[in-house]
Amino acid sequence: MHITFFCVVFSNAYSQQYYLRGEIKDENNNSIGNAKILSHSTHYIYTPDTSGVFEILINGTADSVTISADGYKPLSTGLEAGQYQYIILDQVYNPKLPGKQLISLVKHRPPLLSEEPGAATGSSDHSLVENLFVEANKFPETEFAANSDKVSYDNFRRYIHLNSIVPADALRIEELLNYFNLDYHEPAADSSFSFSSYLSQCPWNPKNQLLLCHMNAKKIDLDKIPSASLVFLIDASGSMSIPNRLPLLKSALHFLVNNLREKDTISMIAYGAATTVLLPPTPGSHKKEILAAVERLQAGGSIPGDIAIKNAYTIAENQFNPDGNNRIILATDGDFNIGEITQEELEKMIMMHKRWGIYLSCFGLGMGNKRADKLQVLAERGGGAITYVNDQKSAEQALMREFAQIDYSVADSAYFSIQFDSNLVQHYRLIGYENKMDALKDTASQIAGGPVSYGSSTMALFEITPTPDSVRKMFPGQSIGELRFSCRLADNKSKKVILNNLPSREILFPALPPAYRFASAVAWCGLLMKKSPYASHSKWRDAVYLLNRSYDKNDIFQKEFNDLIGQAKKIYR
């Protein structure tokens, strides 16, 4: 009997079509037309019609699904073919967009007020607020996000090539530092991260100390990287015809295509004169087809991108790979024209898909800092990063070097926390990692943990005013503080916290490893370019001298920075 029953079902499964039918409502009997239905057997995502009614073709007599909608609790359940399903989703509070995102935060310190002395270090001209010195006995703990962005380096290079001063808000010192992947050493085989730190003399203020904290993340074999499902959403409006915009993107895409694997999938949607699916989902091994689609990209027209981004998310949903990297890459030369949808609706759509595992990254092409804020917000909401490309070199780096680091992360939601010992530290100041004034004044603001890329090196510097020698001698051999690194590992989503003691013994600055002396020089030059009052008494010639003596002459990136700073010195003088 058991065998006969199996045979009947087997036969029917191949001679009949089975459908899951039903409708989705809330507890008040209101139809939910914006729901998403994830089939566990196929991993496809389906949508009901506007009245919440759905009909899904399946391979067997039953399937399990997860149903979700913005503002409702997700529901996982089994459904049987042949039965009309009435599904009720429980409503949660209407989700609001999160408060402003902070790059760094002094724990328990009241929100900074714009009228405080030195609060913005030129806040009338700049929106970024330079971090102040903090009393360690009152506020010993500070947090700062892991930052994988390298946008500031592109800004710095672009403005110096234009023989122009770099606007203060276009320059982030931590992004200059972490552009170079300084002093990278592979962590131990059983570890995802390694840490090191040094305490030395501050070169621009010899009365103070400089604490240099450094973290390395493990590398990954490219063949072991999960498959990628990439959807390029490309601005092909008339303004993109300039050589360092669409033509540059087409050139950069050649670099990416040559590195795609058979298991990767790429799609392309362009919006300009019309919204066009230039390339449906195509395996990475079909390079001729992909490159032919790249060559069909032409600039012209100016229609908004609202339909295009909805199409991009539809393709990403249908190609969703639960074990891979699912990402939309928006490439534009400025503001993303959202058409008939509101900015809030756009951000909610992006955040909803991020929760499902579809991320959004942004490429800024040939654009200045003035139009960067909107793209930065979209990338933050989408869990991705923003990268600017302005010339052939930055295009190669964006898609051959930086793209892999942005999109393949060993961990996310990562941030550092340092608690200083007030017996050894009188005042401290985090260099870089600056916030905007409106974020500092928003009481709902919170620290924004960032992604940590495979094979990356992260550096952070603190300028420290030590306590008097008489006090320090009472506490011999004590650690100057404790570094805590918190993150969520990408492979199993488990939370990880790593503790590290920071050194209290100061070593002579010339005895620092070259990479750390170079990092100090980079920070010093950044302070001078931002006209920081904390380096106003120091001289460009001294900073350039340190840079000349510390950069690695075999490293093309460090050599380029040294050459650019030589030019910057003339501009700023």
Secondary structure, DSSP 8 states (H G I E B T S, - for coil): -HHHHHHHHHHHHHHS-EEEEEEEEETTS-B-TT-EEEETTT--EE---TTSEEEEEESSSEEEEEEE-TTB--EEEEEETTSEEEEEE-B---------EESEEETT-----TTSTTSSSSTTT-SEE----EETTT--EEEEE-----HHHHHHHHHHHTT----GGG--HHHHHTTS-TT-----TT-SEEEEEEEEE-TT-TTSEEEEEEEEE----GGGS--EEEEEEEE-SGGGGSTTTHHHHHHHHHHHHTT--TT-EEEEEEESSSEEEEEEEEETT-HHHHHHHHHT--------SHHHHHHHHHHHHHT--TTSEEEEEEEESS----TTS-HHHHHHHHHHHHHHTEEEEEEEES--GGGHHHHHHHHHHTEEEEEEE-SHHHHHIIIIIIHHHHH-EEEEEEEEEEEE-TTTEEEEEEES--EEHHHHH-TT-EE--EEEETT-EEEEEEEEEE--HHHHTTSTT--SEEEEEEEEETTT--EEEEEEEE--S---GGGS-HHHHHHHHHHHHHHHHTT-GGGTTS-HHHHHHHHHHHS-TT-HHHHHHHHHHHHHHHHH-
